[in-house]
Amino acid sequence: MRKNVTTGEISFRKAWLQSIIDRIEVGADLIRIIGDKTSLEAAVIGAGSSVAPSVRSSAWKWRA
């Protein structure tokens, strides 16, 4: 997986990024990446870790 993310096909990398990032806002002096906090955190932690991350079976989304 790590090899595909870093050097794989562009279509795979785009799909992977789209699965964890909702929106990117670019300003004059600030770039803001917006997405689900747990997904973004897992991606950042997984990038610096040599341990394979676990797979979430489901994520609860509560209604207001």
C-alpha positions as CSV (number, residue, x, y, z in Angstrom):
1,M,0.0,0.0,0.0
2,R,2.8,2.4,1.0
3,K,4.5,1.8,-2.4
4,N,1.3,2.4,-4.3
5,V,0.7,5.7,-2.4
6,T,4.2,7.0,-3.0
7,T,5.1,5.7,-6.5
8,G,2.0,4.1,-7.8
9,E,-0.2,5.1,-10.7
10,I,-1.7,8.6,-10.6
11,S,-5.2,7.4,-10.7
12,F,-4.6,5.3,-7.6
13,R,-3.0,8.2,-5.7
14,K,-5.8,10.5,-6.6
15,A,-8.5,8.0,-5.4
16,W,-6.6,7.5,-2.2
17,L,-6.3,11.2,-1.5
18,Q,-10.0,11.8,-2.4
19,S,-11.0,9.1,0.1
20,I,-9.4,11.0,3.1
21,I,-9.6,14.7,1.9
22,D,-12.9,16.5,1.5
23,R,-11.7,19.9,0.4
24,I,-8.4,21.9,0.0
25,E,-8.6,25.7,0.5
26,V,-5.7,27.8,-0.8
27,G,-5.1,31.3,0.4
28,A,-2.4,33.9,-0.1
29,D,-0.4,32.7,3.0
30,L,-2.3,29.6,4.1
31,I,-3.2,26.2,2.8
32,R,-6.0,24.4,4.6
33,I,-6.8,20.7,4.1
34,I,-10.3,19.8,5.3
35,G,-11.5,16.2,5.9
36,D,-12.6,13.7,8.5
37,K,-10.2,14.2,11.4
38,T,-9.8,10.5,12.2
39,S,-9.0,9.7,8.5
40,L,-6.5,12.6,8.2
41,E,-4.9,11.6,11.6
42,A,-4.5,8.0,10.6
43,A,-3.0,9.0,7.2
44,V,-0.4,11.3,8.9
45,I,0.5,8.8,11.6
46,G,0.7,6.0,9.1
47,A,3.1,7.9,6.9
48,G,5.7,8.1,9.7
49,S,5.1,4.6,11.1
50,S,6.6,1.3,9.9
51,V,3.7,-0.6,11.5
52,A,0.7,-1.3,9.2
53,P,-2.4,0.5,10.3
54,S,-5.5,-1.5,11.3
55,V,-8.6,-1.4,9.1
56,R,-11.7,0.2,10.5
57,S,-14.8,-1.9,10.0
58,S,-17.2,1.0,10.2
59,A,-17.5,4.6,11.3
60,W,-20.6,5.9,13.1
61,K,-22.2,9.1,11.8
62,W,-24.8,10.5,14.1
63,R,-27.8,12.4,13.0
64,A,-28.6,15.8,14.5
